[in-house]
Amino acid sequence: MPLISESDAQHLRSEFEANLVDPVKLVMFTQTVECQFCAETRQIVEEITELSDKITSEIYNFVTDKPMAEMYGADKIPAIAILRVEDGEGIDYGVRYYGIPSGYEFTGIIETIFDVSKGDSGLQERTRAALAELTESVHFQVFVTPTCPYCPQAVRLAHQFAIESEMVRGDMVEAIEFPHLANKYGVY
């Protein structure tokens, strides 16, 4: 049974047609055991991929494809890296989703796909200038829950920072799936 309804799929097809510039690749890391939402996250990735010729996906096993997971810095699953494809090469901006992009986060992943496809953060010049002055790496981990209406904008901003600067990595971390991290940072 599809997770994206036919009416939503039709709407997304036209949105992708209108808004995707360069192709995008969704690189997912999963496994079949000990992962609460890996199957559903994989289904979302596969269903999104079917909606546009400009979107492809690569699915890797987190354990048996460990070198790939290390290359993308995927240290937990499910994980999705969103890359822009230019001249056949994947451009990795450091945009990551850890956990299922469901609820309000589903809209967020679609908007992030648009941003990555454009290769433009859309940030104001003043913000771009401040990011250009970074001298140390910054890693944003934005903790979310599927029912938080404010989380997708915070995630998108972290991803826009990552698109703009090689010094920034932006992660969405689903707090319910990774309670040990939520507890570690006092997120509730």
Helices and strands as residue ranges (DSSP letters): H 6-19, E 24-30, H 38-49, E 55-61, H 66-71, E 79-86, E 89-98, H 104-118, H 125-132, E 138-144, H 151-164, E 168-174, H 179-184
